[in-house]
Amino acid sequence: MSIKRFRSRIRKFLRMKPTSTDPRDLKARFTDVYERRCWGSSESASGPGSTLDSGSVHRALLVLPQMVERYGIQSIADVPCGDFNWMPQFLKNHPDIEYTGYDIVDGLIAENQKRYPEVSFRALDITTQIPARADLIFSKDMVNHLVESDVWKAIANMIRSGATYLLITSNGDPVPNEELPRNFGGMSRILNLRIAPYDFPVPLHDDGYLAMWRTSDLAFVLDRAA
Ligand SMILES: C[S@@+](CC[C@H](N)C(=O)[O-])C[C@H]1O[C@@H](n2cnc3c(N)ncnc32)[C@H](O)[C@@H]1O
């Protein structure tokens, strides 16, 4: 194992504070992560990858406008929106976009709605519920936290929403995908949708962090999730 990968594993291990919740209960798991700020950022309850100076937010703020312009996107379902820490930076430059933010944590949605009454937020578990249709489903930094069976279910429900495009975190690292050791705390791992067991086809866009597909190219996901 390379030093870089070893360090990344240690960093991830340090972020997974244990929880006392039922590991099969996703809502309890992520509510606990939110309430105890398990991802350890003082700026964002959604963790270090959601702070304004993080590389992932810089990348998202670069790529989202490009995709919106290139594909004529007029509505976005953000699944998950987390604490909405950085999304206002995008929306202030795209006031005509119809945006809805979704998250599994009720308290997070209530807090977002209180802080941003003009924005639409909804509580939803994407592994069991289907969001309202939007041109684009945007999913940053969520599937990395889910076990494989839930990754399939989540992406299937994104497709069932009728969205035309999916822009989602897919890490380009050339290492095999691994299962999450446990459905537990803030735990995550690198996840690459281009390789097994997902084997997604060639995307419209792929920068090694965010990848975009036409959902009509992902119909096979519905069979895998069934
Ligand atoms: C690391 S945060 C990322 C938030 C946001 N996308 C961002 O980049 O700031 C992951 C979020 O996924 C949410 N989440 C996890 N599982 C979910 C599910 N099944 N349905 C909806 N949201 C979920 C968590 O509550 C958490 O807010």
Ligand as a Chemical Component Dictionary entry (heavy atoms), coordinates in Angstrom:
data_LIG
# 
_chem_comp.id                   LIG 
_chem_comp.type                 NON-POLYMER 
_chem_comp.pdbx_formal_charge   0 
_chem_comp.three_letter_code    LIG 
# 
loop_
_chem_comp_atom.comp_id 
_chem_comp_atom.atom_id 
_chem_comp_atom.alt_atom_id 
_chem_comp_atom.type_symbol 
_chem_comp_atom.charge 
_chem_comp_atom.model_Cartn_x 
_chem_comp_atom.model_Cartn_y 
_chem_comp_atom.model_Cartn_z 
_chem_comp_atom.pdbx_ordinal 
LIG C1  C1  C 0  -20.479 14.342 3.611  1  
LIG S1  S1  S 1  -22.129 14.998 3.616  2  
LIG C2  C2  C 0  -22.183 15.801 2.022  3  
LIG C3  C3  C 0  -23.217 16.898 1.945  4  
LIG C4  C4  C 0  -23.213 17.761 0.689  5  
LIG N1  N1  N 0  -23.429 16.992 -0.514 6  
LIG C5  C5  C 0  -21.931 18.547 0.568  7  
LIG O1  O1  O 0  -21.145 18.266 -0.310 8  
LIG O2  O2  O -1 -21.757 19.474 1.374  9  
LIG C6  C6  C 0  -23.118 13.522 3.376  10 
LIG C7  C7  C 0  -24.600 13.759 3.638  11 
LIG O3  O3  O 0  -25.325 12.637 3.144  12 
LIG C8  C8  C 0  -26.500 12.516 3.917  13 
LIG N2  N2  N 0  -27.056 11.171 3.652  14 
LIG C9  C9  C 0  -26.513 9.979  3.969  15 
LIG N3  N3  N 0  -27.302 8.962  3.592  16 
LIG C10 C10 C 0  -28.377 9.530  3.005  17 
LIG C11 C11 C 0  -29.552 8.988  2.416  18 
LIG N4  N4  N 0  -29.765 7.657  2.384  19 
LIG N5  N5  N 0  -30.475 9.829  1.892  20 
LIG C12 C12 C 0  -30.267 11.182 1.941  21 
LIG N6  N6  N 0  -29.177 11.752 2.518  22 
LIG C13 C13 C 0  -28.234 10.936 3.030  23 
LIG C14 C14 C 0  -25.986 12.749 5.321  24 
LIG O4  O4  O 0  -27.002 13.053 6.233  25 
LIG C15 C15 C 0  -25.007 13.909 5.087  26 
LIG O5  O5  O 0  -25.661 15.144 5.299  27 
# 
loop_
_chem_comp_bond.comp_id 
_chem_comp_bond.atom_id_1 
_chem_comp_bond.atom_id_2 
_chem_comp_bond.value_order 
_chem_comp_bond.pdbx_ordinal 
LIG C1  S1  SING 1  
LIG S1  C2  SING 2  
LIG S1  C6  SING 3  
LIG C2  C3  SING 4  
LIG C3  C4  SING 5  
LIG C4  N1  SING 6  
LIG C4  C5  SING 7  
LIG C5  O1  DOUB 8  
LIG C5  O2  SING 9  
LIG C6  C7  SING 10 
LIG C7  O3  SING 11 
LIG C7  C15 SING 12 
LIG O3  C8  SING 13 
LIG C8  N2  SING 14 
LIG C8  C14 SING 15 
LIG N2  C9  SING 16 
LIG N2  C13 SING 17 
LIG C9  N3  DOUB 18 
LIG N3  C10 SING 19 
LIG C10 C11 SING 20 
LIG C10 C13 DOUB 21 
LIG C11 N4  SING 22 
LIG C11 N5  DOUB 23 
LIG N5  C12 SING 24 
LIG C12 N6  DOUB 25 
LIG N6  C13 SING 26 
LIG C14 O4  SING 27 
LIG C14 C15 SING 28 
LIG C15 O5  SING 29 
# 
